[in-house]
């Protein structure tokens, strides 16, 4: 497989991972909710904007930067920063969630955020492979 074909495949994987993260975050942390006191109206929850904004940056900005060799290092750096932020924030959220749910409800692994954190690191590893494909070609 040529480097260009390999890069297209990695880029498609990166887009699908970022799109999946965006949808999962929006479903878990919706920024617009129906107002219980006023039917037909919505309430904006600004505290959850970052949960939707970070995967959106990953989808649009990181993907766009990975399209060219000159901006691939910046995409790699930004992708890494997003994964580190995501790991810290989801780790904190997961610990809070674990503390709030009684242990007998389900095994801790299913209540933790480890699966979401693992997806973020898969996104990073795909980005790393994409970056390395640009570096090998230079």
C-alpha positions as CSV (number, residue, x, y, z in Angstrom):
1,X,0.0,0.0,0.0
2,X,1.4,3.4,-0.9
3,X,2.0,6.1,1.7
4,X,-0.9,8.2,0.3
5,X,-3.3,5.3,0.6
6,X,-2.2,4.5,4.1
7,X,-2.5,8.2,5.0
8,X,-6.1,8.3,3.7
9,X,-7.0,5.2,5.7
10,X,-5.5,6.7,8.9
11,X,-7.3,10.0,8.2
12,X,-10.6,8.2,7.8
13,X,-10.0,6.3,11.1
14,X,-9.2,9.6,12.8
15,X,-12.3,11.2,11.5
16,X,-14.5,8.3,12.6
17,X,-13.0,8.3,16.1
18,X,-13.4,12.0,16.5
19,X,-17.0,11.8,15.1
20,X,-17.8,9.0,17.5
21,X,-16.3,10.9,20.4
22,X,-18.4,14.0,19.5
23,X,-21.6,12.0,19.4
24,X,-20.8,10.1,22.6
25,X,-20.0,13.3,24.5
26,X,-23.1,15.1,23.3
27,X,-25.3,12.2,24.3
28,X,-23.6,11.9,27.8
29,X,-23.4,15.7,28.3
30,X,-26.1,17.5,26.3
31,X,-25.7,21.3,26.4
32,X,-29.3,21.8,25.6
33,X,-31.9,20.2,27.7
34,X,-35.7,20.5,27.9
35,X,-36.8,22.9,30.7
36,X,-39.0,21.0,33.2
37,X,-40.5,24.2,34.5
38,X,-41.3,25.6,31.0
39,X,-42.4,23.0,28.5
40,X,-41.3,23.6,25.0
41,X,-38.2,25.6,26.0
42,X,-34.6,24.5,26.4
43,X,-32.0,25.2,29.0
44,X,-28.4,25.9,28.0
45,X,-25.9,24.2,30.3
46,X,-22.6,26.1,29.7
47,X,-20.7,24.0,32.1
48,X,-20.8,21.1,29.6
49,X,-19.7,23.1,26.6
50,X,-16.1,21.8,26.9
51,X,-17.3,18.2,26.7
52,X,-18.7,18.9,23.2
53,X,-16.1,21.5,22.2
54,X,-13.0,19.4,22.6
55,X,-14.2,16.5,20.4
56,X,-15.4,19.1,17.9
57,X,-11.9,20.7,17.8
58,X,-10.5,17.2,17.3
59,X,-12.8,16.5,14.4
60,X,-12.4,19.8,12.6
61,X,-9.0,21.4,13.5
62,X,-6.9,18.3,14.1
63,X,-8.2,16.6,11.0
64,X,-7.7,19.7,9.0
65,X,-4.1,20.1,10.2
66,X,-3.3,16.5,9.4
67,X,-4.1,17.1,5.7
68,X,-0.8,18.7,5.0
69,X,2.8,17.8,5.8
70,X,3.6,21.3,7.0
71,X,0.9,21.4,9.6
72,X,1.1,17.7,10.7
73,X,3.4,18.4,13.6
74,X,0.9,21.0,15.0
75,X,-1.9,18.4,14.5
76,X,0.1,15.8,16.4
77,X,0.8,18.2,19.2
78,X,-2.8,19.4,19.5
79,X,-4.1,15.8,19.3
80,X,-1.8,14.9,22.1
81,X,-2.9,17.8,24.3
82,X,-6.6,17.0,23.7
83,X,-6.0,13.3,24.7
84,X,-4.2,14.4,27.9
85,X,-7.0,16.8,28.8
86,X,-9.6,14.2,28.0
87,X,-7.8,11.6,30.1
88,X,-7.6,13.9,33.1
89,X,-11.2,15.2,32.8
90,X,-12.7,11.8,32.1
91,X,-10.6,10.2,34.8
92,X,-11.9,12.8,37.3
93,X,-15.5,12.3,36.1
94,X,-15.2,8.6,36.3
95,X,-13.8,8.7,39.9
96,X,-16.7,11.0,40.9
97,X,-19.2,8.6,39.3
98,X,-17.6,5.6,40.9
99,X,-17.9,7.2,44.3
100,X,-21.6,8.1,43.8
101,X,-22.9,4.6,42.7
102,X,-23.2,1.8,45.3
103,X,-20.6,-1.0,44.6
104,X,-23.2,-3.7,44.4
105,X,-24.9,-2.1,41.3
106,X,-22.4,-3.4,38.7
107,X,-18.6,-4.2,38.4
108,X,-16.5,-1.0,38.7
109,X,-15.0,-1.5,35.3
110,X,-18.4,-0.9,33.7
111,X,-18.9,2.2,35.8
112,X,-15.5,3.7,35.1
113,X,-14.4,5.8,32.2
114,X,-11.6,3.5,31.2
115,X,-13.2,2.5,28.0
116,X,-13.7,6.2,27.0
117,X,-10.1,7.0,28.0
118,X,-8.9,4.0,25.9
119,X,-10.8,5.4,22.8
120,X,-9.0,8.7,23.3
121,X,-5.6,7.0,23.3
122,X,-6.5,5.0,20.2
123,X,-7.3,8.4,18.6
124,X,-3.8,9.5,19.7
125,X,-2.1,6.4,18.3
126,X,-3.8,6.8,15.0
127,X,-2.7,10.4,14.9
128,X,0.9,9.3,15.8
129,X,0.9,6.8,12.9
130,X,-0.5,9.6,10.6
131,X,2.2,12.0,11.7
132,X,4.9,9.3,11.2
133,X,3.7,8.7,7.7
134,X,4.3,12.4,6.9
135,X,7.7,12.3,8.5
136,X,8.8,9.1,6.6
137,X,7.9,10.8,3.3
138,X,9.9,13.9,4.0
